[in-house]
Amino acid sequence: MPSNAQLAQSSAVQAKAARLERAGDLPGALAVYEAGLAASPNDVDLLAGLAALALRMGMPEASAGLWARVCEQAPDRLDAIDARAGALRAAGQFEHALALLGAALDAHPTDARLWNSLGVAHTDKGDAAGALACFEEALRLDGRLAAAAYNRGGALFDLGRLDEARTDFQRARKLARKPLDAVTIDFAEATRALAAGDLGAGWDAYEARLSRDWANPVVFTAPGRRWTPEAPLAGKRLLVLAEQGLGDEVMFANLLPDVLEALRPNGRLALAVEPRLVGLFQRSFPAADVSAHATEAANGRKRRFAPGLREAASIDLWTPMASLNRRFRRTVGDFPATAGYLRPDPERIAHWRAWLGTGPAVGLTWRSGNLLGVRRREYPPLELWTPLLRTPGIRLVNLQYGDCADELAAMSAAAGRPVDEPPGLDMRNDLDDLAALCCALDLVVSVPNATGALAGACGAPLLMLSGPVAWPRLGTPAYPWYPQAGCLAAPRYGEWEPVMARAAAFVAELAGAGQARAAAG
């Protein structure tokens, strides 16, 4: 039993760490917890605080281990079991999470929160039907559990039952008590509307991402007034701040040609983008003033601004990039039919074509850089790529960024020949040259990641491998952002075999066409 002095010391450590977390100083909070545990290594509350922080810092395995220590010392703490399962899910250890929650439910079969967590584990694994049954049991036990209603909506979304998902999101929104929960549900409803093809309502609701109640919110600072959809643009100087991930910046750039047209005859576009995209965007939009945006942490929030902006005092209006969809992409018919709004360097395209030589060449990218938790279900397992890899008459080229040496070796072994590495190309940082390589290839086969977005935006021949329901498809069978792209969607999560079989057949047709051209030539 801890003494009063020990309890006071533990409370002081927790309070100091919490202040640092709120200020965005996660490493500082980590150091405080570690110092506290050095003095009291079995303090359950400090272990729990450190476990939660570790997950927030992207260390799910460490978080799961810390929660296991909490559970050993306090086996009746259902919140610790729940949190440990969440860390295991984030680490991709779905079966372990399911077993842990199943054992807890054997002892506590009427705990709605545990049923909800079991459903989330099924969701992350890609078993939407199993998840749905768990969420229904959670709601039967506690009809006012907002998380279960929200999560059941997510499972229905995954099953393509979008009208039913909307009903559950509405129910969850009425039950939500915390501002973060409310804005999370609002954003889910935005993506549901977009997935259903209701673009007007979807983009309007998509503004929830800018709420100060959002987890890790980004605050934009810029000169001029915030643009609204009804504001006239003709003759104005507009600053557009790109946002979200790299792939989002590339995808949302689809609407910039329309923005430039709306600013005519005397308006001017200033554009702040991810630093790695500056060169490509300068070439693609020569009428715009393109610079790099920057992001800094302050008081627990991220602030995005445009430090390289020229003539800031002349800016009339500013906007985050995705907000422009509210005016320029309210229906699928608003998307241009012409492919390719980004322009790689023609000389670099020629360089890569010379390196590729004759015969069809196919570039491959199979995952994003984030494989935590639910993201894993979005990508076909590597072993299912084997029929495509073994297609004769095709040169295979690696387009996967990040540390992928082991995966690349496995794919080369499955292919029975090397998957070629583009010499001298840093695929994470030299995005302009990566775009040129994509345009030099006969085909890019990609999951929805930054490279796939880059290839699509540049008009490269693209085959996208997608999950069953993806909101960027905007209720269509493909991706309106990239009209030249084909799309193969899995019927359900975990059922990638038909997708990869069709992808292999598509590549075989490309190989056959190449052989026919060679014979004719």
Buried (B, 14 or more C-beta within 10 A) or exposed (E): EBEEEEEEBBEEBBEBBBBBBEBBBBEBBBEBBEEBBEEBEEBBBBBBBBBBBBBBBEBBBBBBBBBBBBBEEBEEBBEBBBBBBBBBBBBBBBEBBBBBBEEBBEEBEEBBBBBBBBBBBBBBBBBBEBBBBBBBBBBEBBEEBBBBBBBBBBBBBBBBBBEBBBBBBBBBBEBBEEEEBBBBBBBBBBBBBBBBBBBEBBBBBBBBBBBEBBEEBBBBEBBBEEBEBEBEBEEBBBBBBBBBBBBBBBBBBBBBBBBBEBBEEEBBBBBBBBBBBBBBBBBBBEEBBBBBBEEEEEEBBBBBBBEBBEEBEEBBBBBBBBBBBBBBBBEEEBBBEEBBBBBBBEEBBEBBBEBBEEBBBBBBBBBBBEBBBBBBBBBBEBEBBBBBBBBEBBBBBBBBBEEBEEBBEBBBEBBEBBBBEBEEBEBBEBBBBBBBBBBBBBBBBBBBBBBBBBBBBBBBBBBBBBBBBBBBBBBEEBBBBBBBBBBBBBEBBBEBBEBBBBBBEBBBEBBBEBBEEEEEE
